[in-house]
Amino acid sequence: MSSRPLGRSLDPLPGESLNGFLLRLSCRLHVSPARLAQPGIVTSATRGLSRRRLLDTDPGILAQLARLSVSEAAALTLVPWADRYPPIARSLLRGTGPRPPADDWLFTPETRYCPRCLAGDGSTVQDELGGCWQLAWHLPVVFACPRHRLPLQAGCTQDHPAHTHGRTLLIRLPGDSSLHPAQCRQPLPGTGSRGHRRQPCGQRLDQPDPEPARLDPEALAFQGRMLDMFDSSYPADDAAAYFSDLGAPGSPTKGDNSLLVLGGQDLAAASLRSGELLAAMEGGGTTIAVSCDATCSVRQVANGLPATHGEGHLLVVAGGPTVSPRRTGRRHGRANVASSSSGSQAG
């Protein structure tokens, strides 16, 4: 559509995601999400809107179209959390280079939700258009709704076959303007063949189970602490360090398992001396050399990227003229140091 502002719009709900805003606006205006979306947002009018829109949407354009402030438009996307949740930063387009793929731990396999949140809070607008599809529900570290003390649900109560594109979609069947925001948009099996329109499931997702599963207080408190880290009042650096730690092997999320390598030439340039102890810091991958005699002195040998949060061990592969090149990777056996960084980069 053109960049001309819409005749009517909505105020975003607190914590709302772009998909929830588009679904509520579609229901209010009786216009399909595909027509409301920016040019280029649609992967297919019958398949879905890409989840990349949570990263790539221009808040200025969205603000103009939907009569929002730029800050309101940006808050519908994941971008404002890039400095506190590292997988977002790793997935953002930088400059004019190729667009990076979405980080493995950026999106859940499918959007999860709390039925009681979708049912609304009893206000007039939420009775009509439903409650809030929360932005945080897209992230794998969010598994519960502390407000309603419930685990998030995934998918529909109806039995749908698995879809290979579910992980990449923000809104399914975006050409359909007939659905309430809380209705399932999974296409029904057997529809959409031979040129016929694909039919949505239509099952309401805002009907809580009469006997829902419950989470113990410790799990809810843990979830609450993580959600607090996405609030602007929480220090972004502390949040980034925490989520980077979660990326270590054996933790719920995955780090990048990169190696910070100092080659033999780098060590020679740093004038590393025999008997010095090398140590790598967690923050920034800073590597120091410690030498002790009557007193101890410390020299900085090298730095990693400023946003690196490293964990692991130093491995020194030492050699001399007689050491096999297979062991050192260098014909003359010059020493190499690798610092294992099992945590993720925080930026």
NUTI-668790 format. One record per residue (C-alpha): y, z, x; residue in three letters. Coordinates in nm, 2 decimals. Example, Ala and Ser with C-alpha at 12.3 -4.5 7.8 and 13.67 -1.06 7.14 Angstrom:
# NUTI-668790
+--------+--------+--------+---------+
|     c2 |     c3 |     c1 | residuo |
+--------+--------+--------+---------+
|  -0.45 |   0.78 |   1.23 |     ALA |
|  -0.11 |   0.71 |   1.37 |     SER |
+--------+--------+--------+---------+
This chain:
# NUTI-668790
+--------+--------+--------+---------+
|     c2 |     c3 |     c1 | residuo |
+--------+--------+--------+---------+
|   0.00 |   0.00 |   0.00 |     MET |
|   0.36 |  -0.02 |   0.10 |     SER |
|   0.56 |   0.26 |   0.27 |     SER |
|   0.76 |   0.32 |  -0.05 |     ARG |
|   0.73 |   0.68 |  -0.16 |     PRO |
|   0.51 |   0.76 |  -0.46 |     LEU |
|   0.69 |   0.83 |  -0.79 |     GLY |
|   0.52 |   1.17 |  -0.82 |     ARG |
|   0.33 |   1.39 |  -0.57 |     SER |
|   0.19 |   1.74 |  -0.53 |     LEU |
|   0.26 |   2.04 |  -0.32 |     ASP |
|  -0.03 |   2.10 |  -0.07 |     PRO |
|  -0.23 |   2.41 |  -0.13 |     LEU |
|  -0.24 |   2.67 |   0.16 |     PRO |
|  -0.51 |   2.56 |   0.41 |     GLY |
|  -0.58 |   2.23 |   0.23 |     GLU |
|  -0.74 |   1.93 |   0.40 |     SER |
|  -0.63 |   1.57 |   0.37 |     LEU |
|  -0.93 |   1.48 |   0.16 |     ASN |
|  -0.86 |   1.76 |  -0.09 |     GLY |
|  -0.49 |   1.66 |  -0.12 |     PHE |
|  -0.58 |   1.29 |  -0.18 |     LEU |
|  -0.85 |   1.38 |  -0.43 |     LEU |
|  -0.61 |   1.61 |  -0.63 |     ARG |
|  -0.33 |   1.35 |  -0.61 |     LEU |
|  -0.57 |   1.08 |  -0.73 |     SER |
|  -0.67 |   1.29 |  -1.02 |     CYS |
|  -0.31 |   1.36 |  -1.12 |     ARG |
|  -0.19 |   1.00 |  -1.09 |     LEU |
|  -0.51 |   0.83 |  -1.20 |     HIS |
|  -0.49 |   0.62 |  -0.89 |     VAL |
|  -0.79 |   0.58 |  -0.65 |     SER |
|  -0.78 |   0.76 |  -0.31 |     PRO |
|  -0.81 |   0.42 |  -0.15 |     ALA |
|  -0.48 |   0.30 |  -0.30 |     ARG |
|  -0.31 |   0.63 |  -0.20 |     LEU |
|  -0.43 |   0.61 |   0.15 |     ALA |
|  -0.23 |   0.46 |   0.44 |     GLN |
|  -0.29 |   0.10 |   0.55 |     PRO |
|  -0.60 |   0.10 |   0.77 |     GLY |
|  -0.73 |   0.43 |   0.65 |     ILE |
|  -1.01 |   0.27 |   0.45 |     VAL |
|  -1.34 |   0.18 |   0.63 |     THR |
|  -1.47 |   0.02 |   0.31 |     SER |
|  -1.35 |   0.04 |  -0.05 |     ALA |
|  -1.70 |   0.12 |  -0.16 |     THR |
|  -1.83 |   0.33 |   0.13 |     ARG |
|  -1.56 |   0.58 |   0.23 |     GLY |
|  -1.26 |   0.69 |   0.41 |     LEU |
|  -1.32 |   0.78 |   0.77 |     SER |
|  -1.31 |   1.14 |   0.89 |     ARG |
|  -1.10 |   1.01 |   1.19 |     ARG |
|  -0.80 |   1.03 |   0.95 |     ARG |
|  -0.80 |   1.41 |   1.01 |     LEU |
|  -0.71 |   1.31 |   1.37 |     LEU |
|  -0.53 |   0.98 |   1.35 |     ASP |
|  -0.31 |   1.00 |   1.04 |     THR |
|   0.06 |   0.96 |   1.12 |     ASP |
|   0.22 |   1.27 |   0.96 |     PRO |
|   0.56 |   1.09 |   0.94 |     GLY |
|   0.42 |   0.80 |   0.73 |     ILE |
|   0.21 |   1.04 |   0.51 |     LEU |
|   0.52 |   1.26 |   0.46 |     ALA |
|   0.72 |   0.96 |   0.34 |     GLN |
|   0.45 |   0.83 |   0.11 |     LEU |
|   0.37 |   1.16 |  -0.05 |     ALA |
|   0.72 |   1.32 |  -0.05 |     ARG |
|   0.62 |   1.59 |   0.19 |     LEU |
|   0.78 |   1.74 |   0.49 |     SER |
|   0.64 |   1.62 |   0.82 |     VAL |
|   0.50 |   1.97 |   0.89 |     SER |
|   0.33 |   1.98 |   0.55 |     GLU |
|   0.17 |   1.64 |   0.62 |     ALA |
|   0.06 |   1.74 |   0.97 |     ALA |
|  -0.10 |   2.06 |   0.83 |     ALA |
|  -0.34 |   1.85 |   0.62 |     LEU |
|  -0.49 |   1.72 |   0.95 |     THR |
|  -0.67 |   1.89 |   1.24 |     LEU |
|  -0.40 |   1.80 |   1.49 |     VAL |
|  -0.20 |   2.13 |   1.47 |     PRO |
|  -0.51 |   2.31 |   1.59 |     TRP |
|  -0.57 |   2.10 |   1.90 |     ALA |
|  -0.43 |   2.37 |   2.13 |     ASP |
|  -0.67 |   2.63 |   1.99 |     ARG |
|  -0.99 |   2.44 |   1.92 |     TYR |
|  -1.09 |   2.23 |   2.22 |     PRO |
|  -1.31 |   1.97 |   2.04 |     PRO |
|  -1.00 |   1.85 |   1.85 |     ILE |
|  -0.80 |   1.79 |   2.17 |     ALA |
|  -1.10 |   1.61 |   2.33 |     ARG |
|  -1.11 |   1.37 |   2.03 |     SER |
|  -0.75 |   1.28 |   2.01 |     LEU |
|  -0.61 |   0.94 |   2.11 |     LEU |
|  -0.41 |   0.97 |   2.43 |     ARG |
|  -0.15 |   0.71 |   2.51 |     GLY |
|  -0.26 |   0.35 |   2.48 |     THR |
|  -0.61 |   0.40 |   2.61 |     GLY |
|  -0.93 |   0.35 |   2.40 |     PRO |
|  -0.98 |   0.59 |   2.12 |     ARG |
|  -1.23 |   0.86 |   2.23 |     PRO |
|  -1.53 |   0.93 |   2.00 |     PRO |
|  -1.52 |   1.25 |   1.79 |     ALA |
|  -1.65 |   1.54 |   1.99 |     ASP |
|  -2.01 |   1.64 |   1.89 |     ASP |
|  -1.88 |   1.98 |   1.78 |     TRP |
|  -1.58 |   1.86 |   1.59 |     LEU |
|  -1.73 |   1.79 |   1.25 |     PHE |
|  -2.02 |   1.93 |   1.05 |     THR |
|  -2.29 |   1.68 |   0.95 |     PRO |
|  -2.14 |   1.69 |   0.60 |     GLU |
|  -1.84 |   1.87 |   0.44 |     THR |
|  -1.93 |   2.22 |   0.33 |     ARG |
|  -1.75 |   2.41 |   0.05 |     TYR |
|  -1.72 |   2.73 |  -0.15 |     CYS |
|  -1.78 |   2.66 |  -0.52 |     PRO |
|  -1.55 |   2.95 |  -0.62 |     ARG |
|  -1.27 |   2.81 |  -0.41 |     CYS |
|  -1.31 |   2.47 |  -0.58 |     LEU |
|  -1.30 |   2.64 |  -0.92 |     ALA |
|  -0.94 |   2.74 |  -0.85 |     GLY |
|  -0.74 |   3.06 |  -0.89 |     ASP |
|  -0.66 |   3.04 |  -1.26 |     GLY |
|  -0.31 |   2.88 |  -1.21 |     SER |
|  -0.21 |   2.59 |  -1.43 |     THR |
|  -0.23 |   2.33 |  -1.16 |     VAL |
|  -0.56 |   2.45 |  -1.03 |     GLN |
|  -0.71 |   2.47 |  -1.38 |     ASP |
|  -0.62 |   2.10 |  -1.41 |     GLU |
|  -0.69 |   1.96 |  -1.07 |     LEU |
|  -0.92 |   2.22 |  -0.91 |     GLY |
|  -0.89 |   2.45 |  -0.61 |     GLY |
|  -0.85 |   2.38 |  -0.25 |     CYS |
|  -1.08 |   2.18 |  -0.02 |     TRP |
|  -1.01 |   2.38 |   0.29 |     GLN |
|  -0.94 |   2.20 |   0.62 |     LEU |
|  -1.15 |   2.46 |   0.81 |     ALA |
|  -1.46 |   2.36 |   0.62 |     TRP |
|  -1.49 |   2.05 |   0.84 |     HIS |
|  -1.55 |   2.26 |   1.15 |     LEU |
|  -1.90 |   2.37 |   1.25 |     PRO |
|  -1.77 |   2.72 |   1.35 |     VAL |
|  -1.69 |   2.79 |   0.98 |     VAL |
|  -1.99 |   2.88 |   0.78 |     PHE |
|  -1.87 |   3.13 |   0.51 |     ALA |
|  -1.59 |   3.21 |   0.27 |     CYS |
|  -1.48 |   3.57 |   0.35 |     PRO |
|  -1.26 |   3.57 |   0.03 |     ARG |
|  -1.56 |   3.53 |  -0.20 |     HIS |
|  -1.81 |   3.67 |   0.05 |     ARG |
|  -2.03 |   3.36 |   0.02 |     LEU |
|  -2.20 |   3.12 |   0.26 |     PRO |
|  -2.06 |   2.77 |   0.23 |     LEU |
|  -2.27 |   2.52 |   0.05 |     GLN |
|  -2.35 |   2.17 |   0.18 |     ALA |
|  -2.41 |   1.86 |  -0.03 |     GLY |
|  -2.48 |   1.85 |  -0.40 |     CYS |
|  -2.71 |   2.05 |  -0.62 |     THR |
|  -2.87 |   1.72 |  -0.72 |     GLN |
|  -3.13 |   1.57 |  -0.49 |     ASP |
|  -2.96 |   1.28 |  -0.30 |     HIS |
|  -3.13 |   1.08 |  -0.02 |     PRO |
|  -2.98 |   1.12 |   0.32 |     ALA |
|  -2.70 |   0.88 |   0.41 |     HIS |
|  -2.65 |   0.77 |   0.77 |     THR |
|  -2.27 |   0.75 |   0.74 |     HIS |
|  -2.22 |   1.10 |   0.58 |     GLY |
|  -2.10 |   1.26 |   0.91 |     ARG |
|  -1.82 |   1.00 |   0.95 |     THR |
|  -1.68 |   1.00 |   0.59 |     LEU |
|  -1.39 |   1.20 |   0.46 |     LEU |
|  -1.41 |   1.07 |   0.10 |     ILE |
|  -1.70 |   0.87 |  -0.05 |     ARG |
|  -1.64 |   0.59 |  -0.30 |     LEU |
|  -1.26 |   0.60 |  -0.25 |     PRO |
|  -1.21 |   0.32 |  -0.49 |     GLY |
|  -1.31 |   0.54 |  -0.78 |     ASP |
|  -1.02 |   0.71 |  -0.97 |     SER |
|  -1.23 |   0.85 |  -1.25 |     SER |
|  -1.35 |   1.17 |  -1.08 |     LEU |
|  -1.23 |   1.52 |  -1.08 |     HIS |
|  -1.17 |   1.65 |  -0.72 |     PRO |
|  -1.47 |   1.89 |  -0.76 |     ALA |
|  -1.71 |   1.62 |  -0.87 |     GLN |
|  -1.98 |   1.49 |  -0.63 |     CYS |
|  -1.90 |   1.14 |  -0.50 |     ARG |
|  -2.25 |   1.07 |  -0.36 |     GLN |
|  -2.35 |   0.72 |  -0.48 |     PRO |
|  -2.65 |   0.73 |  -0.72 |     LEU |
|  -2.97 |   0.56 |  -0.59 |     PRO |
|  -3.02 |   0.20 |  -0.71 |     GLY |
|  -2.65 |   0.14 |  -0.79 |     THR |
|  -2.43 |  -0.11 |  -0.61 |     GLY |
|  -2.69 |  -0.38 |  -0.57 |     SER |
|  -2.63 |  -0.74 |  -0.67 |     ARG |
|  -2.25 |  -0.70 |  -0.68 |     GLY |
|  -2.26 |  -0.41 |  -0.93 |     HIS |
|  -2.03 |  -0.12 |  -0.87 |     ARG |
|  -2.18 |   0.18 |  -0.70 |     ARG |
|  -2.19 |   0.47 |  -0.94 |     GLN |
|  -2.11 |   0.83 |  -0.83 |     PRO |
|  -2.32 |   1.13 |  -0.90 |     CYS |
|  -2.04 |   1.31 |  -1.08 |     GLY |
|  -2.21 |   1.66 |  -1.06 |     GLN |
|  -1.96 |   1.94 |  -1.06 |     ARG |
|  -1.95 |   2.13 |  -0.73 |     LEU |
|  -1.73 |   2.41 |  -0.86 |     ASP |
|  -2.00 |   2.59 |  -1.06 |     GLN |
|  -2.12 |   2.89 |  -0.86 |     PRO |
|  -2.49 |   2.98 |  -0.86 |     ASP |
|  -2.54 |   3.28 |  -1.09 |     PRO |
|  -2.73 |   3.45 |  -0.82 |     GLU |
|  -2.57 |   3.32 |  -0.50 |     PRO |
|  -2.69 |   3.41 |  -0.15 |     ALA |
|  -2.50 |   3.69 |   0.01 |     ARG |
|  -2.39 |   3.75 |   0.37 |     LEU |
|  -2.40 |   4.09 |   0.54 |     ASP |
|  -2.07 |   4.25 |   0.63 |     PRO |
|  -2.11 |   4.19 |   1.00 |     GLU |
|  -2.14 |   3.81 |   0.95 |     ALA |
|  -1.84 |   3.80 |   0.72 |     LEU |
|  -1.64 |   4.00 |   0.97 |     ALA |
|  -1.74 |   3.77 |   1.25 |     PHE |
|  -1.64 |   3.47 |   1.04 |     GLN |
|  -1.31 |   3.64 |   0.95 |     GLY |
|  -1.23 |   3.69 |   1.32 |     ARG |
|  -1.29 |   3.33 |   1.40 |     MET |
|  -1.08 |   3.21 |   1.11 |     LEU |
|  -0.79 |   3.43 |   1.22 |     ASP |
|  -0.79 |   3.23 |   1.55 |     MET |
|  -0.67 |   2.93 |   1.36 |     PHE |
|  -0.36 |   3.11 |   1.23 |     ASP |
|  -0.03 |   3.03 |   1.41 |     SER |
|   0.02 |   3.41 |   1.47 |     SER |
|  -0.29 |   3.42 |   1.70 |     TYR |
|  -0.23 |   3.32 |   2.06 |     PRO |
|  -0.35 |   2.97 |   2.11 |     ALA |
|  -0.46 |   3.02 |   2.47 |     ASP |
|  -0.68 |   3.31 |   2.36 |     ASP |
|  -0.84 |   3.11 |   2.08 |     ALA |
|  -0.90 |   2.81 |   2.31 |     ALA |
|  -1.07 |   3.04 |   2.57 |     ALA |
|  -1.29 |   3.20 |   2.30 |     TYR |
|  -1.41 |   2.87 |   2.15 |     PHE |
|  -1.46 |   2.73 |   2.50 |     SER |
|  -1.69 |   3.03 |   2.57 |     ASP |
|  -1.88 |   2.95 |   2.26 |     LEU |
|  -1.95 |   2.61 |   2.42 |     GLY |
|  -2.16 |   2.76 |   2.70 |     ALA |
|  -2.54 |   2.68 |   2.70 |     PRO |
|  -2.73 |   2.91 |   2.47 |     GLY |
|  -2.43 |   2.97 |   2.25 |     SER |
|  -2.38 |   2.83 |   1.89 |     PRO |
|  -2.16 |   2.54 |   2.02 |     THR |
|  -2.21 |   2.30 |   2.31 |     LYS |
|  -2.00 |   2.28 |   2.63 |     GLY |
|  -1.95 |   1.97 |   2.84 |     ASP |
|  -2.18 |   2.09 |   3.12 |     ASN |
|  -1.96 |   1.92 |   3.38 |     SER |
|  -1.96 |   1.98 |   3.75 |     LEU |
|  -1.64 |   2.05 |   3.95 |     LEU |
|  -1.73 |   1.89 |   4.28 |     VAL |
|  -1.56 |   1.94 |   4.62 |     LEU |
|  -1.68 |   1.68 |   4.87 |     GLY |
|  -1.73 |   1.73 |   5.24 |     GLY |
|  -1.40 |   1.55 |   5.31 |     GLN |
|  -1.22 |   1.78 |   5.07 |     ASP |
|  -1.36 |   2.09 |   5.24 |     LEU |
|  -1.26 |   1.95 |   5.58 |     ALA |
|  -0.91 |   1.88 |   5.46 |     ALA |
|  -0.89 |   2.24 |   5.34 |     ALA |
|  -0.99 |   2.36 |   5.69 |     SER |
|  -1.28 |   2.56 |   5.56 |     LEU |
|  -1.41 |   2.79 |   5.83 |     ARG |
|  -1.76 |   2.92 |   5.91 |     SER |
|  -1.82 |   3.26 |   5.74 |     GLY |
|  -1.58 |   3.22 |   5.46 |     GLU |
|  -1.70 |   3.30 |   5.10 |     LEU |
|  -1.62 |   3.04 |   4.84 |     LEU |
|  -1.55 |   3.16 |   4.48 |     ALA |
|  -1.45 |   2.96 |   4.17 |     ALA |
|  -1.24 |   3.11 |   3.90 |     MET |
|  -1.31 |   3.06 |   3.53 |     GLU |
|  -0.95 |   2.96 |   3.45 |     GLY |
|  -0.86 |   2.62 |   3.58 |     GLY |
|  -1.17 |   2.60 |   3.81 |     GLY |
|  -0.95 |   2.73 |   4.10 |     THR |
|  -1.16 |   2.76 |   4.41 |     THR |
|  -1.08 |   3.02 |   4.68 |     ILE |
|  -1.21 |   3.10 |   5.03 |     ALA |
|  -1.24 |   3.46 |   5.12 |     VAL |
|  -1.27 |   3.57 |   5.49 |     SER |
|  -1.32 |   3.93 |   5.59 |     CYS |
|  -1.30 |   4.10 |   5.93 |     ASP |
|  -1.10 |   4.42 |   5.97 |     ALA |
|  -0.91 |   4.31 |   5.66 |     THR |
|  -0.98 |   4.03 |   5.40 |     CYS |
|  -0.77 |   3.73 |   5.34 |     SER |
|  -0.78 |   3.48 |   5.06 |     VAL |
|  -0.70 |   3.11 |   5.07 |     ARG |
|  -0.68 |   2.87 |   4.78 |     GLN |
|  -0.90 |   2.56 |   4.85 |     VAL |
|  -0.88 |   2.35 |   4.54 |     ALA |
|  -0.79 |   2.34 |   4.17 |     ASN |
|  -0.96 |   2.20 |   3.86 |     GLY |
|  -0.78 |   2.08 |   3.55 |     LEU |
|  -0.54 |   2.35 |   3.43 |     PRO |
|  -0.71 |   2.36 |   3.09 |     ALA |
|  -1.06 |   2.40 |   3.23 |     THR |
|  -1.25 |   2.72 |   3.14 |     HIS |
|  -1.55 |   2.72 |   3.38 |     GLY |
|  -1.85 |   2.93 |   3.39 |     GLU |
|  -2.15 |   2.91 |   3.63 |     GLY |
|  -2.23 |   2.93 |   4.00 |     HIS |
|  -2.13 |   2.78 |   4.33 |     LEU |
|  -2.40 |   2.56 |   4.49 |     LEU |
|  -2.33 |   2.48 |   4.85 |     VAL |
|  -2.53 |   2.19 |   5.00 |     VAL |
|  -2.48 |   2.23 |   5.37 |     ALA |
|  -2.59 |   1.99 |   5.64 |     GLY |
|  -2.56 |   1.87 |   5.99 |     GLY |
|  -2.64 |   1.55 |   6.18 |     PRO |
|  -3.01 |   1.61 |   6.14 |     THR |
|  -3.01 |   1.66 |   5.76 |     VAL |
|  -3.15 |   1.38 |   5.55 |     SER |
|  -2.90 |   1.17 |   5.36 |     PRO |
|  -3.12 |   1.22 |   5.05 |     ARG |
|  -3.03 |   1.59 |   5.05 |     ARG |
|  -2.65 |   1.56 |   5.10 |     THR |
|  -2.56 |   1.22 |   4.98 |     GLY |
|  -2.37 |   1.16 |   5.31 |     ARG |
|  -2.51 |   1.01 |   5.63 |     ARG |
|  -2.37 |   1.28 |   5.85 |     HIS |
|  -2.46 |   1.57 |   5.63 |     GLY |
|  -2.11 |   1.70 |   5.56 |     ARG |
|  -2.11 |   1.99 |   5.32 |     ALA |
|  -2.05 |   1.95 |   4.95 |     ASN |
|  -1.97 |   2.22 |   4.70 |     VAL |
|  -2.04 |   2.20 |   4.33 |     ALA |
|  -1.91 |   2.45 |   4.08 |     SER |
|  -2.11 |   2.45 |   3.76 |     SER |
|  -1.88 |   2.45 |   3.46 |     SER |
|  -2.09 |   2.54 |   3.16 |     SER |
|  -1.79 |   2.60 |   2.94 |     GLY |
|  -1.58 |   2.34 |   2.78 |     SER |
|  -1.24 |   2.22 |   2.88 |     GLN |
|  -0.98 |   2.40 |   2.67 |     ALA |
|  -0.76 |   2.10 |   2.64 |     GLY |
+--------+--------+--------+---------+
